Amino acid sequence: QVQLVQSGGGSVEAGGSLELSCAASGRIFSINTANWFRQPPGKPRELVATITAGFSTTYAESVEGRFTISRSNVKRSFYLHMKDLKREDTAVYYCSADVETIPTIMGGRVSNNTYWGQGTQVTVSA
């Protein structure tokens, strides 16, 4: 019904910059809250950044001041711009979004669900 497809990622040296993208497709009425998560090797998944439908943003303390989350409602996409990358930022990054879907029958109610991207590896080297 709804797919989130990630792009970007890869390897970068410490101090460098990288941008991740997440594009949504399907029977989308609206994208509400959008998120970026990451999971370092051997560690639990953690929330990195969140952006609401009203463009309010929040960040994990470990990335605040270095990462920026943004969105384009026209493109049905959202992004994570990362700068001053550190080795501790190495992780698999996942996008997720709370999406309202268009009903498939007339008079039906919108359906709210959380969807996830496929994940992408970000590796920061010295």
Secondary structure, DSSP 4 states (H G I P E B T S, - for coil): -EEEEEE--EEEETT--EEEEEEEEESEEEEEEEEEEEE-TTS--EEEEEE-TT--EEE-TTTTTTEEEEEETTTTEEEEEE-S--GGG-EEEEEEEEEEEPPSSTTPPPEEEEEE---EEEEEE-
